[in-house]
């Protein structure tokens, strides 16, 4: 009886690059979610009158 052949595992560089890609993608997604949430909160505070939009901020957005 011959022993069963071992399965070939992927290269360590491939594994680490895939992990890096996953972390980077998660970080970008989390950052986008935070930006969206921040904009939503600021807009909500503006509508309620809690904060007022500054002139400098308005000029920068246009």
N, C-alpha and C positions, 0 to 999 in steps of 0.2 A: 504494500500500500504506500502510495506517495502522499506526503502531507499536502494539504490544500494550499494553493498559492496565496500569498498575502496580497491583499488589495493595495494598490498603489495610492498613497496619500498625496494630496496636492503639495506643491512646493511651499515652503514657509513664506516666501516673499509674496506669493499669490494670496495666501491667507491673510497676511498682515495688510496688504493693499486693499483687500475686500473689507476688512474691519475698518480701515481708515476711511474708505468710501462711505461706509454705513454711518460712521460717526459724523463725517462731514455733512452728509445729507440730513441727518437728524438735527445737527446744529443749525443748518440753514433753515430748515423747516421751523424749528423752535424760534429762531430769530424773526422769521416772517410772522409767526403767530403773535409774538410779543409786540411787534410793530403795529399789527392790526388791532390788537387789544388796546394798545396805548392810544391810537387814533380814535378808537371808539369811546374810550373814557374821556379824552380831551373834548371831543365833540359833545358828549353828554353833559360835561361840566359847563361848556359854553352855552348850550341851550338852556340850562337851568340858571345861568347867570352867576355861577360860582366863580368863574374866571372870565376875564375879558381878553380878546385877541389883541396882541400888540401890533403896532404899525410895522415894526421891523420884520416880524414874522410874516405878515401879509405881503410885504414887498419881496421877501425872499421866495415865497411860494409862486409869485407871478413871474 
